[in-house]
Amino acid sequence: MQSLLKILRRHKAGDPIGIYSVCSAHPLVLEAAIRLGARENTPVLIEATSNQVNQEGGYTGLTPDDFYRQVSALAERYQLPRQHLLLGGDHLGPNCWTHLDAKEAMQRSEQLIESYIEAGFRKIHLDCSFRCADDPERLSDQVMARRAARLCRVAEDTWQRCGGEAPVYVIGTEVPVPGGADESLDGTLEVTGAQAAAATIDLHQSAFAAAGLDVTWPRVIALVVQPGVEFDHHKVIAYQPQAAQPLARQIGRYSHLVYEAHSTDYQSPRAYRQLVRDHFAILKVGPALTFALREALFALDSIEQELLGNQASGLKQTLERVMCEEPGYWQSYYRGGAEQEQLDRRYSLSDRIRYYWGHPEVQRVQQRLFENLTQHQPPLTLLSQYLPQQLQAIQRGELTAEPRELVIHKVMEALMPYQLACFQGEVA
């Protein structure tokens, strides 16, 4: 974590830099992030979310150890320096076990934290905002802070047993809905109040002290807040710097804390620079990357249809059928009748389609798509129609027309505004 801590120290000293966090488990997204970091010689922060990766396998089927080994192998393959690979866990707490009573949910959460630390993850977001089955309708801030301290104790004890770098922690519960809002937004969001942020910090510091974790407090590096950014299925709430200035000033009171901003997907390049300048020095991104992946794969599907007609793999049709046959990952999110649901399944910014790329049938069809377009290389005319930015990169000699490379380039393209904002500084 030394690369991360160095960035945050520079930020606190007045240098307008930060780091973005790639929150995805898709292998091509992970490869794109690592290749970009290796190319630019900058740290790569990758975080697994508790519902994606946990001791029970999560929806990816991966344990923390599986995920850690997968990402480490990619870093070695693309020669990303070991000190530049940073791995974290996002929303670590009762997220996956809210159907259980608090006692059992917190026991599972302790096992979750232990498994992440044992695997080698060292950036830990302690998130106990999730209401368990026997909790009151609204959890008090004090309860959330005490539960976070309880999980921090498990992390510290596990680290002391396992060795390695000391963990660093992110606290805070004012988090936008993971994956975007599931309701229509009206164009405005309430930014976290400066006093509310201070109260959250104070409550957690007190809870850590009560748990005998005073020595750990300096390794709490960030507070999650709402800077006023969000997206729903088809709209994006843009960052408004003036609304966040009281919050931005507040964090200056703390020598070792910055803000972590979630749901920053789909903002403008200028907004990312402004967010970093305003001390949202850790920017989370996830759905925007799998959205770019989906755009690239759908473009390849269209190219394949043009070239092969009835012999094409039929990726879009397969995805639509699989999603309708197994609607668990999208049905409670998309509403509005059959036509609207179909539009959302394919194109929603919340990108629930990301849960289906790992489906065995979808994987087989995607592989066939890649094989077909390797055997029948797309002409520049079709690349111009469906992947114009990638065609330009091919013409500059930076890219080949190999389908897998086209997809990875599209994801790297989505990451570049974060790369520039975090590592190249000033707002123009």
C-alpha positions as CSV (number, residue, x, y, z in Angstrom):
1,M,0.0,0.0,0.0
2,Q,3.0,2.3,0.0
3,S,2.2,3.6,-3.5
4,L,-1.3,4.5,-2.4
5,L,-0.1,6.2,0.8
6,K,2.5,8.2,-1.1
7,I,-0.2,9.5,-3.5
8,L,-2.4,10.4,-0.5
9,R,0.4,12.2,1.3
10,R,1.2,14.2,-1.8
11,H,-2.5,15.1,-2.1
12,K,-2.7,16.2,1.5
13,A,0.4,18.3,0.8
14,G,-1.4,20.2,-1.9
15,D,-0.6,18.2,-5.1
16,P,-3.9,17.7,-7.0
17,I,-3.5,14.0,-7.6
18,G,-5.4,11.0,-6.6
19,I,-6.1,7.4,-7.6
20,Y,-9.0,5.6,-9.2
21,S,-10.3,2.3,-8.0
22,V,-11.4,-0.3,-10.6
23,C,-14.4,-2.2,-9.0
24,S,-15.0,-5.1,-11.4
25,A,-14.3,-8.8,-11.5
26,H,-14.6,-9.2,-15.3
27,P,-11.3,-10.6,-16.6
28,L,-11.1,-8.3,-19.7
29,V,-11.7,-5.2,-17.5
30,L,-9.1,-6.3,-15.1
31,E,-6.6,-6.9,-17.9
32,A,-7.4,-3.5,-19.4
33,A,-6.7,-1.8,-16.1
34,I,-3.4,-3.6,-15.5
35,R,-2.2,-3.0,-19.0
36,L,-3.0,0.7,-18.7
37,G,-1.1,1.0,-15.4
38,A,1.8,-0.9,-16.9
39,R,1.8,1.3,-19.9
40,E,1.6,4.6,-17.9
41,N,3.8,3.3,-15.1
42,T,1.2,4.2,-12.4
43,P,-0.3,2.3,-9.6
44,V,-3.4,0.2,-10.3
45,L,-6.0,-0.1,-7.5
46,I,-8.4,-3.0,-8.0
47,E,-11.2,-3.7,-5.6
48,A,-13.5,-6.7,-5.2
49,T,-17.0,-6.1,-3.8
50,S,-18.3,-8.4,-1.1
51,N,-21.2,-9.7,-3.3
52,Q,-18.7,-10.4,-6.1
53,V,-16.0,-12.1,-4.1
54,N,-16.4,-13.6,-0.7
55,Q,-15.6,-16.7,1.4
56,E,-18.6,-18.4,-0.1
57,G,-17.7,-17.6,-3.7
58,G,-20.0,-14.6,-4.4
59,Y,-21.7,-14.3,-7.7
60,T,-18.4,-14.7,-9.6
61,G,-17.7,-18.0,-7.8
62,L,-14.4,-16.6,-6.7
63,T,-13.0,-16.5,-3.1
64,P,-10.7,-13.6,-2.1
65,D,-7.7,-15.9,-2.6
66,D,-8.9,-16.9,-6.1
67,F,-9.3,-13.2,-7.1
68,Y,-6.0,-12.2,-5.6
69,R,-4.2,-14.9,-7.6
70,Q,-6.0,-14.1,-10.8
71,V,-5.1,-10.4,-10.6
72,S,-1.6,-11.1,-9.5
73,A,-1.1,-13.4,-12.5
74,L,-2.3,-10.6,-14.8
75,A,0.1,-8.1,-13.2
76,E,3.0,-10.5,-13.7
77,R,2.0,-11.3,-17.3
78,Y,2.0,-7.6,-18.2
79,Q,5.0,-6.7,-16.1
80,L,3.2,-4.3,-13.8
81,P,5.7,-3.7,-10.9
82,R,4.6,-5.5,-7.8
83,Q,4.5,-2.3,-5.7
84,H,2.1,-0.8,-8.2
85,L,-0.6,-3.5,-7.7
86,L,-3.0,-2.5,-5.0
87,L,-5.9,-4.8,-4.0
88,G,-8.8,-3.8,-1.8
89,G,-12.2,-5.0,-0.6
90,D,-15.3,-2.9,-1.1
91,H,-18.5,-2.8,1.1
92,L,-17.0,-5.4,3.4
93,G,-19.7,-6.1,6.0
94,P,-23.1,-7.7,6.2
95,N,-24.0,-6.8,2.6
96,C,-24.5,-10.4,1.5
97,W,-26.2,-11.6,4.7
98,T,-28.9,-9.0,5.4
99,H,-31.5,-11.8,5.4
100,L,-29.9,-13.1,8.6
101,D,-30.1,-11.8,12.1
102,A,-27.4,-9.4,13.1
103,K,-25.5,-12.0,15.2
104,E,-25.0,-14.4,12.4
105,A,-24.6,-11.8,9.7
106,M,-21.7,-10.2,11.7
107,Q,-20.1,-13.6,12.2
108,R,-20.2,-14.1,8.4
109,S,-18.8,-10.6,8.0
110,E,-15.9,-11.4,10.4
111,Q,-15.1,-14.5,8.2
112,L,-15.3,-12.3,5.1
113,I,-12.8,-9.8,6.6
114,E,-10.5,-12.6,7.7
115,S,-10.6,-14.2,4.2
116,Y,-9.7,-10.9,2.5
117,I,-6.8,-10.2,4.8
118,E,-5.5,-13.7,4.6
119,A,-5.5,-13.5,0.8
120,G,-3.4,-10.4,0.8
121,F,-6.0,-7.5,0.3
122,R,-4.8,-4.5,2.3
123,K,-7.3,-1.7,1.5
124,I,-10.5,-2.5,3.4
125,H,-13.8,-0.6,3.2
126,L,-15.6,-1.3,6.5
127,D,-19.3,-0.9,5.6
128,C,-21.8,-1.8,8.2
129,S,-24.6,0.3,6.9
130,F,-26.6,-2.7,5.8
131,R,-29.6,-3.5,7.9
132,C,-29.9,-7.1,9.1
133,A,-33.1,-9.1,9.5
134,D,-33.6,-8.3,13.2
135,D,-32.3,-4.7,13.1
136,P,-34.6,-1.7,13.5
137,E,-35.8,0.1,10.4
138,R,-32.9,2.5,10.6
139,L,-29.5,1.7,12.1
140,S,-28.0,4.3,14.4
141,D,-24.7,5.8,13.4
142,Q,-23.3,4.5,16.7
143,V,-24.2,0.9,15.9
144,M,-22.7,1.2,12.4
145,A,-19.5,2.6,13.9
146,R,-19.3,-0.1,16.6
147,R,-19.8,-2.8,14.0
148,A,-17.1,-1.3,11.8
149,A,-14.7,-1.3,14.7
150,R,-15.5,-4.9,15.5
151,L,-14.6,-5.8,11.9
152,C,-11.4,-3.7,12.1
153,R,-10.4,-5.7,15.1
154,V,-10.7,-8.9,13.1
155,A,-8.7,-7.4,10.3
156,E,-5.9,-6.3,12.7
157,D,-5.8,-9.7,14.4
158,T,-5.6,-11.5,11.1
159,W,-2.9,-9.2,9.8
160,Q,-0.8,-9.7,12.9
161,R,-1.1,-13.5,12.4
162,C,-0.4,-13.4,8.6
163,G,2.2,-10.7,8.4
164,G,2.8,-8.5,5.3
165,E,1.9,-4.8,4.9
166,A,-0.4,-3.3,7.5
167,P,-4.0,-2.8,6.2
168,V,-5.5,0.6,5.6
169,Y,-9.1,1.4,6.1
170,V,-12.0,3.3,4.5
171,I,-14.9,4.2,6.7
172,G,-18.3,5.8,6.0
173,T,-21.7,4.6,5.1
174,E,-23.2,7.4,2.9
175,V,-22.7,5.4,-0.2
176,P,-24.7,5.6,-3.4
177,V,-26.5,2.4,-4.4
178,P,-23.9,0.0,-5.7
179,G,-24.3,-0.2,-9.5
180,G,-26.3,3.0,-9.7
181,A,-29.7,4.1,-8.5
182,D,-32.6,1.8,-9.1
183,E,-35.1,4.6,-9.4
184,S,-35.4,7.6,-11.7
185,L,-33.3,10.6,-10.5
186,D,-34.8,14.1,-10.7
187,G,-31.5,15.9,-11.6
188,T,-30.3,16.9,-8.1
189,L,-28.7,15.1,-5.2
190,E,-28.0,16.1,-1.6
191,V,-24.3,16.4,-1.0
192,T,-23.1,15.1,2.4
193,G,-23.1,18.0,4.9
194,A,-19.7,19.0,6.3
195,Q,-21.0,18.5,9.9
196,A,-22.4,15.1,9.0
197,A,-19.0,14.1,7.7
198,A,-17.3,15.3,10.9
199,A,-19.8,13.4,13.0
200,T,-19.1,10.2,11.1
201,I,-15.4,10.6,11.6
202,D,-15.8,11.3,15.3
203,L,-18.1,8.4,15.9
204,H,-15.7,6.0,14.2
205,Q,-12.7,7.3,16.0
206,S,-14.5,6.9,19.3
207,A,-15.6,3.4,18.4
208,F,-12.1,2.5,17.4
209,A,-10.7,3.8,20.7
210,A,-13.3,1.9,22.7
211,A,-12.2,-1.3,20.9
212,G,-8.6,-0.7,21.7
213,L,-7.7,0.4,18.2
214,D,-6.2,3.8,18.8
215,V,-3.0,2.7,17.2
216,T,-4.9,1.8,14.0
217,W,-6.7,5.1,13.6
218,P,-3.8,6.7,11.6
219,R,-4.3,4.0,9.0
220,V,-7.9,5.1,8.4
221,I,-7.2,6.9,5.1
222,A,-10.6,7.9,3.7
223,L,-14.3,8.6,4.4
224,V,-17.0,7.7,1.9
225,V,-19.4,10.6,1.3
226,Q,-21.8,11.7,-1.3
227,P,-20.3,14.5,-3.4
228,G,-23.4,14.8,-5.6
229,V,-22.7,12.3,-8.3
230,E,-24.9,9.4,-9.4
231,F,-26.6,7.7,-12.3
232,D,-29.8,5.8,-12.9
233,H,-30.7,3.7,-15.9
234,H,-30.5,6.5,-18.5
235,K,-29.4,9.7,-16.7
236,V,-26.2,11.0,-15.0
237,I,-26.1,13.6,-12.3
238,A,-23.1,15.7,-13.0
239,Y,-20.7,16.9,-10.3
240,Q,-21.4,20.5,-9.2
241,P,-18.3,21.7,-7.5
242,Q,-19.9,24.7,-5.8
243,A,-22.3,22.5,-3.9
244,A,-19.5,20.4,-2.5
245,Q,-17.2,23.2,-1.3
246,P,-18.2,23.1,2.4
247,L,-17.6,19.4,2.4
248,A,-14.3,19.9,0.5
249,R,-13.1,22.3,3.1
250,Q,-14.1,20.1,6.0
251,I,-11.6,17.3,5.3
252,G,-8.7,19.8,5.6
253,R,-9.1,19.5,9.3
254,Y,-7.7,16.0,9.2
255,S,-4.1,15.3,8.5
256,H,-4.4,11.8,7.1
257,L,-7.9,11.7,5.6
258,V,-9.3,12.2,2.1
259,Y,-12.7,11.4,0.7
260,E,-13.6,8.4,-1.4
261,A,-16.3,8.9,-4.0
262,H,-18.5,6.0,-5.2
263,S,-20.6,5.9,-8.4
264,T,-18.4,8.4,-10.3
265,D,-19.1,6.5,-13.5
266,Y,-20.0,8.5,-16.6
267,Q,-18.9,11.9,-15.4
268,S,-17.0,14.2,-17.7
269,P,-13.2,14.4,-17.8
270,R,-13.3,17.9,-16.3
271,A,-15.5,16.6,-13.4
272,Y,-13.0,14.0,-12.5
273,R,-10.3,16.7,-12.3
274,Q,-12.6,18.8,-10.2
275,L,-13.4,15.9,-7.9
276,V,-9.7,15.2,-7.3
277,R,-9.0,18.9,-6.7
278,D,-11.9,19.0,-4.1
279,H,-10.3,16.1,-2.1
280,F,-12.3,13.2,-3.5
281,A,-8.9,11.7,-4.0
282,I,-10.2,8.1,-4.4
283,L,-12.6,7.7,-7.3
284,K,-14.5,4.4,-7.7
285,V,-15.5,3.2,-11.2
286,G,-17.2,-0.1,-12.1
287,P,-20.4,-0.1,-14.3
288,A,-18.9,2.4,-16.8
289,L,-16.2,-0.1,-17.6
290,T,-18.5,-3.1,-18.2
291,F,-20.7,-0.7,-20.1
292,A,-17.8,0.0,-22.4
293,L,-17.1,-3.7,-22.6
294,R,-20.7,-4.3,-23.6
295,E,-20.5,-1.5,-26.2
296,A,-17.5,-3.1,-27.8
297,L,-19.0,-6.6,-27.8
298,F,-22.2,-5.4,-29.2
299,A,-20.3,-3.5,-31.9
300,L,-18.4,-6.7,-32.8
301,D,-21.7,-8.6,-32.9
302,S,-23.0,-6.1,-35.4
303,I,-19.9,-6.4,-37.5
304,E,-20.2,-10.2,-37.4
305,Q,-23.8,-10.0,-38.5
306,E,-22.8,-7.8,-41.5
307,L,-20.0,-10.2,-42.5
308,L,-21.6,-13.6,-41.8
309,G,-25.3,-13.2,-41.6
310,N,-27.0,-16.4,-40.5
311,Q,-23.6,-17.9,-39.6
312,A,-22.9,-15.3,-37.0
313,S,-22.7,-16.3,-33.3
314,G,-25.8,-14.3,-32.2
315,L,-24.3,-12.8,-29.0
316,K,-27.1,-10.3,-28.5
317,Q,-29.8,-12.8,-29.0
318,T,-28.2,-15.3,-26.6
319,L,-27.8,-12.7,-23.9
320,E,-31.4,-11.6,-24.3
321,R,-32.6,-15.2,-24.0
322,V,-30.4,-16.0,-21.0
323,M,-31.4,-12.8,-19.2
324,C,-35.1,-13.6,-19.7
325,E,-34.7,-17.2,-18.6
326,E,-32.7,-16.2,-15.5
327,P,-34.0,-12.7,-14.5
328,G,-32.7,-12.7,-10.9
329,Y,-30.0,-10.1,-11.5
330,W,-32.2,-7.5,-13.2
331,Q,-35.9,-8.1,-12.6
332,S,-36.2,-6.0,-9.4
333,Y,-34.3,-3.1,-11.0
334,Y,-36.0,-2.6,-14.4
335,R,-39.6,-1.7,-14.6
336,G,-42.0,-0.1,-17.1
337,G,-43.3,-2.8,-19.4
338,A,-41.8,-5.3,-21.9
339,E,-40.3,-2.8,-24.3
340,Q,-38.7,-0.6,-21.6
341,E,-37.3,-3.7,-19.8
342,Q,-35.7,-4.9,-23.0
343,L,-34.1,-1.5,-23.5
344,D,-32.9,-1.4,-20.0
345,R,-31.5,-5.0,-20.1
346,R,-29.3,-4.0,-23.0
347,Y,-28.4,-0.4,-22.5
348,S,-29.1,0.7,-18.9
349,L,-26.2,2.7,-17.3
350,S,-26.5,0.5,-14.2
351,D,-25.4,-2.3,-16.5
352,R,-27.1,-5.3,-14.9
353,I,-26.0,-7.2,-18.0
354,R,-22.5,-7.4,-16.4
355,Y,-23.8,-10.3,-14.2
356,Y,-24.3,-12.5,-17.3
357,W,-21.0,-12.3,-19.1
358,G,-19.7,-15.2,-17.0
359,H,-22.7,-17.5,-17.9
360,P,-21.3,-20.6,-19.6
361,E,-23.6,-20.3,-22.6
362,V,-22.7,-16.6,-23.0
363,Q,-19.0,-17.4,-22.7
364,R,-19.2,-20.0,-25.4
365,V,-21.0,-17.6,-27.8
366,Q,-18.5,-14.8,-27.0
367,Q,-15.6,-17.2,-27.8
368,R,-17.3,-18.1,-31.1
369,L,-17.7,-14.4,-31.9
370,F,-14.0,-13.8,-31.3
371,E,-13.0,-16.8,-33.4
372,N,-15.3,-15.8,-36.3
373,L,-13.8,-12.3,-36.4
374,T,-10.3,-13.6,-36.1
375,Q,-10.9,-15.7,-39.2
376,H,-12.9,-13.0,-41.0
377,Q,-11.0,-9.8,-40.2
378,P,-13.4,-6.8,-40.2
379,P,-12.7,-4.3,-43.1
380,L,-12.0,-0.7,-42.1
381,T,-15.4,0.3,-43.4
382,L,-17.2,-1.7,-40.7
383,L,-14.7,-0.7,-38.0
384,S,-15.4,2.9,-39.0
385,Q,-19.1,2.3,-38.6
386,Y,-19.1,0.5,-35.3
387,L,-15.7,1.2,-33.6
388,P,-14.4,4.4,-35.0
389,Q,-12.0,5.3,-32.1
390,Q,-10.5,1.8,-32.4
391,L,-10.0,2.2,-36.1
392,Q,-8.1,5.4,-35.5
393,A,-5.8,3.6,-33.1
394,I,-5.3,0.9,-35.7
395,Q,-4.4,3.5,-38.3
396,R,-1.9,5.1,-35.9
397,G,-0.3,1.6,-35.5
398,E,-1.3,1.4,-31.8
399,L,-3.8,-1.5,-32.1
400,T,-4.6,-4.6,-34.2
401,A,-8.0,-5.6,-35.4
402,E,-7.9,-8.8,-33.2
403,P,-11.4,-8.8,-31.5
404,R,-10.1,-9.3,-28.0
405,E,-7.7,-6.4,-28.4
406,L,-10.5,-4.1,-29.7
407,V,-12.6,-4.9,-26.6
408,I,-9.7,-4.2,-24.2
409,H,-8.8,-1.0,-26.0
410,K,-12.5,0.2,-25.6
411,V,-12.3,-0.4,-21.8
412,M,-8.9,1.4,-21.6
413,E,-10.5,4.3,-23.4
414,A,-13.2,4.5,-20.7
415,L,-10.4,4.5,-18.0
416,M,-8.3,7.3,-19.6
417,P,-10.3,10.2,-18.1
418,Y,-9.6,8.8,-14.6
419,Q,-6.0,8.2,-15.5
420,L,-5.5,11.8,-16.6
421,A,-7.5,13.3,-13.7
422,C,-5.7,11.3,-11.0
423,F,-2.1,11.4,-12.3
424,Q,-1.8,14.5,-14.4
425,G,-3.3,17.1,-12.1
426,E,-4.6,20.5,-12.5
427,V,-8.1,21.5,-13.7
428,A,-7.9,23.5,-17.0
